[in-house]
Structure formats: structure tokens, C-alpha cells
Amino acid sequence: MRCRRRVTVCVVRRTTGRMASVTLSVTTMRVASTEETAQGASCNDVSPYCLWNETCVNGRCESLCLGTECSQPNHECHVHREEGAEKGVPKCVEKGAEMPSTCHGVCRERGYWKDEECDLECYSYACEFDGGDCDPGLYCNDLSPYCLWNETCVNHDGTSFGRCESLCLDHECPQDHDCQVHREEGAEKGVPQCVEKDPSVTTQPPPTPASPTPMLTAEQEAVLTDWIGQGTSLQLLYTGTSEAWSYDDFVDKVVDGAGGLVLVIWKDRYTFGCFLDCGLRLPAEHPVEQDYIAFDCPMCFFSLEGHFDAPTRMPIGDVNMQGVSVSRRGSARAPLWWGVAHLVISYMQYLSIGWTPDNDTDSSVGLDSMMQFIKAPDVPDGYSGVRGYNNSALLAGHDTYKADEMLVLRVT
């Protein structure tokens, strides 16, 4: 977080069973004394740091839904933001609906999904056609402008309602040809073409160099060990898919106080992660059981594939923001500016693992549910990946996502 003035923020660290205020200045971050925080912060100072779905109340960034009561039964408050608007507006929507994990982009970022209005930005299979708000469908003359350059609006059921589908959907090609959509320079739409298959291309993937860890190539492992230091090796502790993304299994295999650790995450074509030069530990159970513990931990994020021309380290500029939060076993999670998570990496909350929104502590949500972003000042030059709010780097292509795989390795 870049701070132009001193401000007390509500992203705080737990110390001895209570929340300790954190005061930020231009160059430092430290725990404020009781005398310094007794009078609180001014909303004039805090407001610029509140998100689009928040407002300042008594010197703290709170949800715009705070204090909003929904008169209709089975409804709850969600924040909705119109295109181009700086701030959102609280609206009452039907309960019990959860946005699909496949739904991203404007629909998710602005809270359009299932807000009792049909939003074309959510009109897709991935977003379940706005959660039913667009049911039974839209006419193609309304929908066509929202189809991509390689798509067209077609009917599936004989009605005039349409869907955006690939231009290759009904384009037949000989057996030895594949359909590809080609777009001429300057053209608004592409054209389906039959292209001869390359006989040298087989359905079998090329062999990958041997590696003691699944999915991580020998070249990638060599990059990691080179970054850490000569003479180091990596020991596999935890594989997300093998452990069914269980947090309790993660605790058994990883949370033992020994460091350092390397987390590697795969999502679609992206590979990224972080170094933790510390061991993870659980919060104390006596005399009072705590939901989570937060402590300082030197760290560095990195990209192995999908963001730069070559593997790149992404250090956090402010060492005072290098820390982790670890929840106790079970469904307990550490609080975030949006939702809660089992493991939170950096006090800026750059990576939240086992994340759920709206303080939901559903134990069925696994560690593969994640939230990630890195603010622009901590993004090295040459980054070509997806950008999000305030030009932050979204290493998985979206801010919230389901990871394909995660490895946790110990440096030995």
C-alpha cells in the first residue's frame, strides 16, 4: 500500500488475543501505541484507501452494505457497481445463490451477478446466464455486440434467444483438417477456415524433463534453487490434488515451525508462487483458543510462466508488509478485507489460500479456493499478464479462482 499520509487501517494483526491497530507512514509501518490510536483516524485520511464496495465509518473502511436492511424475505445486501462508476451501490438480492467460480471479469468485479437485473456482461455459460436474471434468454440482436471477434450469436432451441458460440461451431472440415478462426488486420470479426492438420503433431504431449516434484520441470526447479542459493534442494511436503485440498492435511504435513518453504501454484497457463523464509505455526490453544495467528515472515513472490519473458522474482518493496496469517485447524479462518482464508501471505493480503467470501467458514471449501493480487508498485517491469483493480497484477488471470494444483516444498 502506498501511503501519502499517516492512516490507521483496519487490516490488522492479532497479537495477544486482541486486534492491534497498525499505523502506516510514508516510510514505515509499526504497531501504534494506545495513546496514538485512542482518538482514531479521520475519514478524510482513510477514505482514499477504501475500495469501491466500501465507505469510511468512524475512521475505518466498512462495507457499503453495513447498516442496510433488506425488507424482502430471503434477500441480502450485495454491492453493485455500474460501468464507469467510482463507487458501488448497496442492493438487496436473493439469498442462497453463489457465483460460479468460472465467472470472472466485469460480472464479478462490479457485483453484477444475480442482482435481479439481466446484465449482458454476465450472460454466458461461465456465469450461468447471470444466475437466471436473463432467463429465458436474450435476442441475438441484443447479444451479438457482446460476442467476441471469433464468436457469433446462434440459436440452440429453435427460439430467437441466442448464445455466443465459436464461429467454428457449425463449420465442417475434412477429417484431415481443423477449423480455426482467422481475423484479417483491422477486421472486426474473424472468418472460420479449414486448416490442414500438421502430421508431425501427435496427441501425446512431449516428454518433460525428470523432476522429483510433479508438474515442476527440472528447468523450473533449477531456477528456484538458483534463486534460493547454491547447494539447496527442495523436498516435497504437500500436493493439493493428492490431499483433496484438505487444510488439516496441510497442517499435518507443513505447519511444524520449520522453514523455509516454497509454494508453487498452477492455474490454466500460469505458474507462480512465493518463498517463505520462515516456518508456519498454529495459534495458541491456551489460555484462550485463537482463530488465527499473524507473524512477520520474510518473503518473495515469483512467476515461473505466463507473466514475463523469463522466470522473474517479485519482491515486496516494504519489508514491514512481509508477514503471514495462519488459522487453526477446522473451519476457522483469518479475516481479510474481503472474506476470510486459512493462510494469508503478506500483510497486504497478496495471496489468500482457502479463501471464502463474506466471512463464510464452510469447511467444505478447500485450499484450492484462492484470492490473489499484487499492487502495481511491487510488479517488476516487463509484466505482460492480466491486470486488475488499480493496475494490480493478477497472476492467476483473475483475482479469485480455483487453483489447478499447488505444491509446498521445503528448502533443505
C-alpha positions, 0 to 999 in steps of 0.5 A: 500500500502506498501511503501519502499520509499517516492512516490507521487501517483496519487490516490488522494483526492479532497479537495477544488475543486482541486486534492491534491497530497498525499505523502506516507512514510514508516510510514505515509501518509499526504497531501504534501505541494506545495513546496514538490510536485512542482518538482514531483516524479521520475519514478524510485520511482513510477514505482514499484507501477504501475500495469501491464496495466500501465507505469510511465509518468512524475512521475505518473502511466498512462495507457499503452494505453495513447498516442496510436492511433488506425488507424482502424475505430471503434477500441480502445486501450485495454491492453493485457497481455500474460501468464507469462508476467510482463507487458501488451501490448497496442492493438487496438480492436473493439469498442462497445463490453463489457465483460460479467460480468460472465467472470472472471479469466485469460480472464479478468485479462490479457485483453484477451477478444475480442482482435481479437485473439481466446484465449482458456482461454476465450472460454466458455459460461461465456465469450461468446466464447471470444466475437466471436474471436473463432467463429465458434468454436474450435476442441475438440482436441484443447479444451479438455486440457482446460476442467476441471477434471469433464468436457469433450469436446462434440459436440452440432451441429453435427460439430467437434467444441466442448464445455466443458460440465459436464461429467454428461451431457449425463449420465442417472440415475434412477429417484431415483438417481443423477449423480455426478462426482467422481475423484479417488486420483491422477486421472486426470479426474473424472468418472460420477456415479449414486448416490442414492438420500438421502430421508431425503433431501427435496427441501425446504431449512431449516428454518433460524433463525428470523432476522429483516434484510433479508438474515442476520441470527440472528447468523450473526447479533449477531456477528456484534453487538458483534463486534460493542459493547454491547447494539447496534442494527442495523436498516435497511436503504437500500436493493439493490434488493428492490431499483433496485440498484438505487444510488439516492435511496441510497442517499435518504435513507443513505447519511444524515451525520449520522453514523455509518453504516454497509454494508453487501454484498452477492455474490454466497457463500460469505458474507462480508462487512465493518463498517463505523464509520462515516456518508456519505455526498454529495459534495458541490453544491456551489460555484462550483458543485463537482463530488465527495467528499473524507473524512477520515472515520474510518473503518473495513472490515469483512467476515461473510462466505466463507473466514475463519473458523469463522466470522473474522474482517479485519482491515486496518493496516494504519489508514491514508488509512481509508477514503471514496469517495462519488459522487453526485447524477446522473451519476457522479462518483469518479475516481479510478485507474481503472474506476470510482464508486459512493462510494469508501471505503478506500483510497486504493480503497478496495471496489468500489460500482457502479463501471464502467470501463474506466471512463464510467458514464452510469447511467444505471449501478447500485450499484450492479456493484462492484470492490473489493480487499484487499492487502495481508498485511491487510488479517488476517491469516487463509484466505482460499478464492480466491486470486488475483493480488499480493496475494490480497484477493478477497472476492467476488471470483473475483475482479469485479462482480455483487453483489447478494444483499447488505444491509446498516444498521445503528448502533443505 
